[in-house]
Amino acid sequence: MSDDVDFSVLTAAAHQAMSRAYAPYSRYPVGAAALTSDGRLITGCNVENASYGLGQCAENTLVGQLQLTGGGRIVAFTCVNANGETIMPCGRCRQLLKEFAADTFAILTPEGVTDMEGILPQAFGSADLEKVAP
């Protein structure tokens, strides 16, 4: 799948989303962009709050957009900082991406393109819940 993805388009969209971030406390704006399984381009940005625990990462607002615009699966993803540098999602956001990732999920990282196993090995997911008897 990653061979079919133009990550420069995703990176540009993530950079545009980053310009809309609300990050007055950390001064670390982040933008995220993804391609969905049905071909939509969705974006997100971080939105901080004076009560730090209430802030939302860019991946969180991106998943909100995914759901608001029809759902589906994320096939390709990247995120950037204010310098336009590709950055890695935090651990919480990797788990959030896992929930909505397509089987062919690809992510552009500072070290290149990888899959979900490359960023969240041995991840807990919905299949683990199915193993538990009701």
C-alpha positions in Angstrom: 0.0 0.0 0.0 2.7 2.5 0.9 4.0 2.4 -2.7 0.7 3.9 -3.8 0.7 6.7 -1.3 2.1 10.2 -2.1 3.4 11.0 1.4 4.3 14.5 0.1 0.6 15.3 -0.2 -0.1 14.0 3.3 2.9 15.9 4.7 1.6 19.2 3.1 -1.9 18.6 4.5 -0.4 17.9 7.9 1.6 21.1 7.7 -1.6 23.0 6.8 -3.4 21.4 9.7 -0.5 22.3 12.1 -1.0 26.0 11.2 -4.4 25.7 12.8 -3.2 24.1 16.1 -4.0 25.7 19.4 -0.8 25.3 21.4 -0.3 28.3 23.7 1.1 26.3 26.6 3.6 23.9 25.0 4.2 26.1 22.0 4.5 22.8 20.1 1.9 22.8 17.3 1.3 19.5 15.6 -0.6 18.6 12.4 -1.7 15.2 11.2 -3.0 13.9 7.9 -4.3 10.6 6.8 -5.7 8.9 3.8 -8.8 6.8 4.3 -9.8 3.5 2.8 -12.3 5.2 0.6 -9.8 7.8 -0.6 -10.7 10.8 1.7 -7.9 13.0 3.0 -8.5 13.9 6.7 -6.5 16.1 9.0 -6.2 17.1 12.6 -4.3 19.4 14.9 -3.5 19.5 18.6 -5.8 21.6 20.8 -4.4 22.4 24.2 -6.2 23.4 27.4 -5.1 25.3 30.5 -6.0 22.0 32.3 -3.3 20.1 30.6 -5.0 16.7 30.8 -7.9 18.0 28.7 -5.7 18.8 25.7 -6.1 16.8 22.5 -3.4 15.5 20.3 -3.6 16.0 16.5 -4.3 12.3 16.1 -7.3 12.6 18.3 -8.9 15.4 16.4 -8.0 13.5 13.1 -9.9 10.4 14.3 -12.8 12.7 15.2 -12.8 13.9 11.6 -12.6 10.3 10.4 -15.8 9.5 12.2 -17.5 12.8 11.4 -16.9 12.4 7.7 -18.1 8.9 7.2 -15.8 6.5 9.2 -13.7 3.9 7.6 -10.1 2.9 8.1 -6.9 4.8 7.9 -4.5 3.5 5.2 -1.8 6.1 5.4 -0.8 8.6 8.1 1.8 11.2 9.0 2.3 14.1 11.4 4.5 17.1 11.5 5.7 19.8 13.9 6.0 23.5 13.4 9.2 23.1 11.5 7.5 20.7 9.1 9.5 17.8 10.4 7.9 14.4 10.4 7.4 13.3 14.0 6.1 10.2 15.8 2.8 9.9 17.5 2.9 9.5 21.3 2.1 6.0 22.8 -1.5 6.9 23.4 -2.0 8.1 19.9 -0.3 5.0 18.4 -3.0 3.0 20.3 -5.7 5.3 19.0 -4.4 4.9 15.4 -4.4 1.1 15.9 -8.1 1.2 16.6 -8.8 2.8 13.2 -5.9 1.4 11.0 -6.6 -0.6 7.9 -4.8 -3.9 7.5 -2.6 -2.1 4.9 -1.8 0.9 7.3 1.4 2.7 6.4 2.9 5.6 8.4 5.7 8.0 7.4 8.1 8.2 10.4 11.4 10.1 10.7 13.1 6.9 9.7 10.9 6.1 6.7 7.6 4.3 6.0 6.5 1.4 8.3 3.4 -0.4 9.3 1.4 -0.6 12.6 3.7 -3.4 13.9 6.6 -1.1 13.3 5.3 1.6 15.6 3.2 -0.5 18.1 4.6 -4.1 18.3 2.4 -6.7 20.0 -0.4 -4.1 20.2 -3.6 -4.7 22.2 -6.7 -4.5 20.0 -10.2 -5.6 19.3 -9.1 -9.1 18.5 -7.9 -9.4 22.1 -11.3 -8.6 23.4 -12.9 -11.3 21.2 -10.7 -13.9 23.0 -12.5 -13.4 26.3 -15.6 -15.5 27.0 -18.8 -13.4 27.6 
